[in-house]
Amino acid sequence: MTRYILASEFQTVTDVFSRDRPPIISIRSGDQLQVRTLDSAGSLRKHVFPGEKVPTMIPGRRGHCLVGPIEVKDAQVGTVLAVKFKSLVPENWGWTAAAVLDNPLNQRMTVLDDGPRWLLWSIDVEKNIATNQFGISRCIAPFLGVVGLPPATAGEHSTIPPRTEGGGNIDCRELVAGSTLFIPVTVPGAMLCLGDGHAAQGDGEVSGTAIECAMTSEIVVEVVQEPSCQGVYAETPNGRITFGFDSNLNVAMGDALSNMVSWMQKIFDLDRGTALALGSSLVDLRVTQVANQSFGVHALLREDLLR
């Protein structure tokens, strides 16, 4: 195993997914990475007041400020990339915004007339708490919002919508340290990109942003020859997870549940109908996020309920 250290620098960041971009580094299955990512906007310094416009790493950026692409030499189409999150440590500040985009959700919330609203958070990693300018605090649970691979088609692709092939902007708050995310490999070498650190987020990411922050992540990347189930999936401290992504929330839900039922068939050696019946008492369906063009839903198999 080799350990690499990557920082967010002009030559190591990207704001798109693309199979055609040259890798910033080539690693092998089992190698470990320490990656420092900036916040999703690529802010180059701490915000002094809520909503402050500061210099960014990628002026005129089109998507998230990510580190990558990282080539994994052993990864081939048909295999699965396992990203193991060993530790995720946010920096000491972050921000949240609402009412930034004129979209159906913000229209429904009737928040657009008065313009964007901002929270500026102070993050105390040792105490595990983030506190905003109103004195409101919450426990942190850090994770990376974007971990993904480029689509197989040529060209540059937005980092904003999550995809069934390649993952990306999943924004699942369950992917904390101790989790492993499994992504079917879409292109030779995988070409992994990651970033969009969140110190904390609720299911849904309802304003379109979480507690956005820079993050230092320790990860191990491995190539898996045989997937445990279809699509993007994860093993987390809270249980096993399958995902669905679609512009139709019902379709996203159906995909997440279908993949979980298939996985449960293998785990418990059951027919499909019986696995679905068992899932009714063991599986939570959660709206991962509603903010990124394609809705995300995840099915969580609560293994702590099993005896």
Secondary structure in CASP SS format (residue, H / E / C, confidence):
PFRMAT SS
TARGET T0000
AUTHOR 0000-0000-0000
METHOD secondary structure of the structure
MODEL  1
M C 1.00
T C 1.00
R E 1.00
Y E 1.00
I E 1.00
L E 1.00
A C 1.00
S C 1.00
E C 1.00
F C 1.00
Q C 1.00
T C 1.00
V E 1.00
T E 1.00
D C 1.00
V C 1.00
F E 1.00
S C 1.00
R C 1.00
D C 1.00
R C 1.00
P C 1.00
P C 1.00
I C 1.00
I E 1.00
S E 1.00
I E 1.00
R C 1.00
S C 1.00
G C 1.00
D C 1.00
Q E 1.00
L E 1.00
Q E 1.00
V E 1.00
R E 1.00
T E 1.00
L C 1.00
D C 1.00
S C 1.00
A C 1.00
G C 1.00
S E 1.00
L C 1.00
R C 1.00
K C 1.00
H C 1.00
V C 1.00
F C 1.00
P C 1.00
G C 1.00
E C 1.00
K C 1.00
V C 1.00
P C 1.00
T E 1.00
M C 1.00
I C 1.00
P C 1.00
G C 1.00
R C 1.00
R C 1.00
G C 1.00
H C 1.00
C C 1.00
L E 1.00
V E 1.00
G E 1.00
P E 1.00
I E 1.00
E E 1.00
V E 1.00
K C 1.00
D C 1.00
A C 1.00
Q C 1.00
V C 1.00
G C 1.00
T C 1.00
V E 1.00
L E 1.00
A E 1.00
V E 1.00
K E 1.00
F E 1.00
K E 1.00
S E 1.00
L E 1.00
V E 1.00
P E 1.00
E C 1.00
N C 1.00
W E 1.00
G E 1.00
W E 1.00
T E 1.00
A E 1.00
A E 1.00
A C 1.00
V C 1.00
L C 1.00
D C 1.00
N C 1.00
P H 1.00
L H 1.00
N H 1.00
Q H 1.00
R H 1.00
M H 1.00
T C 1.00
V C 1.00
L C 1.00
D C 1.00
D C 1.00
G C 1.00
P C 1.00
R E 1.00
W E 1.00
L E 1.00
L E 1.00
W E 1.00
S E 1.00
I E 1.00
D E 1.00
V C 1.00
E C 1.00
K C 1.00
N C 1.00
I E 1.00
A E 1.00
T E 1.00
N E 1.00
Q C 1.00
F C 1.00
G C 1.00
I C 1.00
S E 1.00
R E 1.00
C E 1.00
I C 1.00
A C 1.00
P C 1.00
F E 1.00
L E 1.00
G E 1.00
V E 1.00
V E 1.00
G E 1.00
L C 1.00
P C 1.00
P C 1.00
A C 1.00
T C 1.00
A C 1.00
G C 1.00
E C 1.00
H E 1.00
S C 1.00
T C 1.00
I C 1.00
P C 1.00
P C 1.00
R E 1.00
T C 1.00
E C 1.00
G C 1.00
G E 1.00
G E 1.00
N E 1.00
I C 1.00
D C 1.00
C C 1.00
R C 1.00
E C 1.00
L C 1.00
V C 1.00
A C 1.00
G C 1.00
S C 1.00
T E 1.00
L E 1.00
F E 1.00
I E 1.00
P E 1.00
V C 1.00
T C 1.00
V C 1.00
P C 1.00
G C 1.00
A C 1.00
M C 1.00
L E 1.00
C E 1.00
L E 1.00
G E 1.00
D E 1.00
G E 1.00
H E 1.00
A C 1.00
A C 1.00
Q C 1.00
G C 1.00
D C 1.00
G E 1.00
E C 1.00
V C 1.00
S C 1.00
G C 1.00
T C 1.00
A C 1.00
I C 1.00
E E 1.00
C C 1.00
A C 1.00
M E 1.00
T E 1.00
S E 1.00
E E 1.00
I E 1.00
V E 1.00
V E 1.00
E E 1.00
V E 1.00
V E 1.00
Q C 1.00
E C 1.00
P C 1.00
S C 1.00
C C 1.00
Q C 1.00
G C 1.00
V C 1.00
Y E 1.00
A E 1.00
E E 1.00
T E 1.00
P C 1.00
N C 1.00
G E 1.00
R E 1.00
I E 1.00
T E 1.00
F E 1.00
G E 1.00
F E 1.00
D E 1.00
S C 1.00
N C 1.00
L H 1.00
N H 1.00
V H 1.00
A H 1.00
M H 1.00
G H 1.00
D H 1.00
A H 1.00
L H 1.00
S H 1.00
N H 1.00
M H 1.00
V H 1.00
S H 1.00
W H 1.00
M H 1.00
Q H 1.00
K H 1.00
I H 1.00
F H 1.00
D C 1.00
L C 1.00
D C 1.00
R H 1.00
G H 1.00
T H 1.00
A H 1.00
L H 1.00
A H 1.00
L H 1.00
G H 1.00
S H 1.00
S H 1.00
L H 1.00
V E 1.00
D E 1.00
L E 1.00
R E 1.00
V E 1.00
T E 1.00
Q E 1.00
V C 1.00
A C 1.00
N C 1.00
Q C 1.00
S C 1.00
F E 1.00
G E 1.00
V E 1.00
H E 1.00
A E 1.00
L E 1.00
L E 1.00
R C 1.00
E H 1.00
D H 1.00
L H 1.00
L C 1.00
R C 1.00
END
